[in-house]
Amino acid sequence: MINQILELLVDTLIELYTMVILLRLLMQLARADFYNPISQFVVKATDPLLKPLRRFIPGLWGIDFPSLVLAFLVQTLGLALLLAIKGMVLSNPAVYLVYGLFGVFNIALKLAFFAILIVIVVSWVAPQSYNPAVSLLRQVTEPIMAPFRKIIPPMGGLDFSPMLAMFVIHILRTIVLPGVAQALGA
C-alpha cells in the first residue's frame, strides 16, 4: 500500500514537472507574455535544470531544444524510478528512451487538450476575464487553434474550431500514439 502511494506521488510529480517544462516551451513558441506572474513561476521552476542544459544544447529555428531534452530526461528518469519502486528493471535500455519520448508527446497533447478546454469554459463563464492564468492560456492555445480556425471559421459568433482541435488531440492521444508505440514494440 505504501508503494502504491509512493508510485502515485512520484508519477504525479513527474507529470506535473514535465507539464511545467512543456508549458515553458509552448510559451516561447507562442511568444507569450513572460511578465505574467504565471510565466514568472514557470521560468523560476524550470531555470535551475534548464540553465546547465543551455550551455551544451542550443535552441534552433525558434524551438527551445533544451526544454524538449529536459522534458524527455524527466520522463525517462521518472519511468526508471517508477519501475525501481515496483522492483522491476527493463532489460533493454532503449525501451526507457522510447517510453520517455512517448511520455513527452502524451503530456504535451494532454496539456494542449486541457488548456483548450479551460479557455472554452472561461469564454462561456467570464468572456472578458483578465486573469493572468486565463490570459496565458489564451496566448498559448492561439497557435494551436489557428490552423483549426482556417478549417472552421467562427460562424455567427460561435467558434467550433476548439471542438475540432480537441477531437484531433483526442485521436492522437488514444489511437495514433498507442498505435505507433505498439508498432515500435514498446
C-alpha positions as CSV (number, residue, x, y, z in Angstrom):
1,M,0.0,0.0,0.0
2,I,2.8,2.4,0.8
3,N,4.5,1.5,-2.5
4,Q,1.3,2.4,-4.3
5,I,1.1,5.8,-2.6
6,L,4.8,6.4,-3.4
7,E,4.2,5.4,-7.0
8,L,1.2,7.8,-7.3
9,L,3.1,10.6,-5.7
10,V,6.2,10.2,-7.9
11,D,4.1,9.7,-11.1
12,T,2.1,12.9,-10.3
13,L,5.2,15.0,-9.6
14,I,7.0,13.8,-12.7
15,E,3.9,14.5,-14.9
16,L,3.4,18.0,-13.3
17,Y,7.0,19.0,-13.7
18,T,7.0,17.8,-17.3
19,M,3.9,19.9,-17.9
20,V,5.6,22.9,-16.5
21,I,8.6,22.4,-18.8
22,L,6.4,21.9,-21.8
23,L,4.3,25.0,-20.8
24,R,7.6,27.0,-20.9
25,L,8.3,25.6,-24.4
26,L,4.7,26.5,-25.6
27,M,5.1,30.0,-24.0
28,Q,8.2,30.6,-26.0
29,L,6.7,29.2,-29.2
30,A,3.6,31.4,-28.8
31,R,5.7,34.4,-27.6
32,A,3.6,34.7,-24.6
33,D,4.0,37.5,-22.1
34,F,6.9,36.5,-19.8
35,Y,6.0,39.2,-17.3
36,N,2.8,37.4,-16.5
37,P,3.0,36.1,-12.9
38,I,2.3,32.5,-14.0
39,S,5.0,32.8,-16.6
40,Q,7.4,34.0,-14.0
41,F,6.6,30.9,-11.9
42,V,7.2,28.6,-14.9
43,V,10.6,30.3,-15.6
44,K,11.7,30.1,-11.9
45,A,10.6,26.5,-11.6
46,T,12.4,25.3,-14.8
47,D,15.5,27.5,-14.8
48,P,17.6,25.5,-12.3
49,L,17.6,22.5,-14.6
50,L,17.5,24.3,-17.9
51,K,20.4,26.6,-17.4
52,P,23.0,23.9,-17.4
53,L,21.5,22.3,-20.4
54,R,21.6,25.6,-22.3
55,R,25.4,25.5,-22.1
56,F,25.5,22.4,-24.3
57,I,22.3,22.3,-26.3
58,P,21.4,25.3,-28.5
59,G,17.9,26.4,-29.5
60,L,17.3,26.2,-33.2
61,W,14.6,27.6,-35.5
62,G,12.9,29.3,-32.6
63,I,12.5,25.9,-30.8
64,D,13.8,25.6,-27.3
65,F,15.6,22.3,-27.6
66,P,16.9,22.3,-24.0
67,S,13.3,22.3,-22.8
68,L,12.5,19.4,-25.0
69,V,15.6,17.5,-23.8
70,L,14.8,18.3,-20.2
71,A,11.2,17.0,-20.6
72,F,12.5,13.9,-22.2
73,L,15.1,13.3,-19.4
74,V,12.4,13.9,-16.7
75,Q,10.1,11.4,-18.4
76,T,12.8,8.8,-19.0
77,L,14.3,9.0,-15.5
78,G,10.8,9.1,-14.0
79,L,10.0,5.9,-15.7
80,A,13.1,4.3,-14.4
81,L,12.3,5.5,-10.9
82,L,8.8,4.2,-11.1
83,L,9.9,0.8,-12.2
84,A,12.5,0.7,-9.5
85,I,9.8,1.4,-6.9
86,K,7.9,-1.5,-8.3
87,G,11.0,-3.6,-8.2
88,M,11.2,-4.0,-11.9
89,V,14.1,-3.4,-14.4
90,L,13.7,-3.4,-18.2
91,S,16.4,-5.5,-19.9
92,N,16.6,-3.2,-22.9
93,P,17.6,0.4,-22.1
94,A,16.3,1.7,-25.4
95,V,12.7,0.9,-24.1
96,Y,13.2,3.6,-21.4
97,L,14.1,6.1,-24.2
98,V,11.1,5.2,-26.3
99,Y,8.7,5.4,-23.4
100,G,10.3,8.7,-22.3
101,L,9.6,10.1,-25.8
102,F,6.1,8.9,-25.9
103,G,5.5,10.3,-22.4
104,V,6.6,13.7,-23.6
105,F,4.2,13.6,-26.5
106,N,1.4,12.3,-24.4
107,I,1.8,15.0,-21.8
108,A,2.1,17.7,-24.5
109,L,-1.2,16.6,-26.0
110,K,-2.8,16.4,-22.6
111,L,-1.6,19.9,-21.8
112,A,-3.0,21.3,-25.1
113,F,-6.3,19.5,-24.6
114,F,-6.9,20.8,-21.1
115,A,-5.7,24.3,-22.0
116,I,-8.2,24.5,-24.8
117,L,-10.9,23.1,-22.5
118,I,-10.2,25.7,-19.9
119,V,-10.2,28.5,-22.5
120,I,-13.6,27.3,-23.7
121,V,-15.2,27.1,-20.3
122,V,-13.8,30.6,-19.4
123,S,-15.2,32.0,-22.6
124,W,-18.6,30.9,-21.5
125,V,-18.4,31.9,-17.8
126,A,-16.3,35.0,-17.9
127,P,-15.5,36.0,-21.5
128,Q,-13.9,39.3,-20.6
129,S,-11.7,37.9,-17.8
130,Y,-8.3,39.5,-17.4
131,N,-7.0,36.8,-15.0
132,P,-3.2,36.1,-15.6
133,A,-3.8,32.4,-15.9
134,V,-6.6,32.8,-18.5
135,S,-4.5,35.4,-20.4
136,L,-1.6,33.0,-20.5
137,L,-3.7,30.0,-21.6
138,R,-5.3,32.1,-24.4
139,Q,-1.8,33.1,-25.6
140,V,-0.5,29.5,-25.5
141,T,-3.6,28.0,-27.2
142,E,-3.8,30.5,-30.0
143,P,-1.1,29.0,-32.2
144,I,-2.7,25.6,-31.7
145,M,-6.1,26.9,-32.6
146,A,-5.1,29.0,-35.7
147,P,-4.9,26.1,-38.2
148,F,-8.3,24.8,-37.0
149,R,-9.9,28.2,-37.4
150,K,-8.8,28.2,-41.0
151,I,-10.7,24.9,-41.5
152,I,-13.8,26.0,-39.5
153,P,-14.0,29.8,-39.2
154,P,-16.3,31.3,-36.4
155,M,-19.9,31.4,-37.5
156,G,-22.4,33.8,-36.1
157,G,-20.3,34.5,-33.0
158,L,-19.7,30.8,-32.3
159,D,-16.3,29.2,-32.7
160,F,-16.5,25.5,-33.3
161,S,-12.8,25.1,-34.1
162,P,-11.9,24.2,-30.5
163,M,-14.1,21.1,-30.7
164,L,-12.2,20.0,-33.8
165,A,-8.9,20.7,-32.2
166,M,-9.9,18.7,-29.1
167,F,-11.2,15.9,-31.3
168,V,-7.9,15.7,-33.2
169,I,-5.9,15.8,-30.0
170,H,-8.0,13.0,-28.6
171,I,-7.4,10.9,-31.7
172,L,-3.7,11.5,-31.4
173,R,-3.6,10.5,-27.7
174,T,-5.9,7.5,-27.8
175,I,-5.3,5.9,-31.3
176,V,-2.2,7.3,-33.0
177,L,0.3,7.5,-30.1
178,P,-0.6,4.0,-28.7
179,G,-0.6,2.6,-32.3
180,V,2.9,3.9,-33.0
181,A,4.2,2.7,-29.6
182,Q,2.8,-0.8,-30.3
183,A,4.3,-0.8,-33.8
184,L,7.7,0.0,-32.3
185,G,7.2,-2.8,-29.8
186,A,7.3,-0.5,-26.8
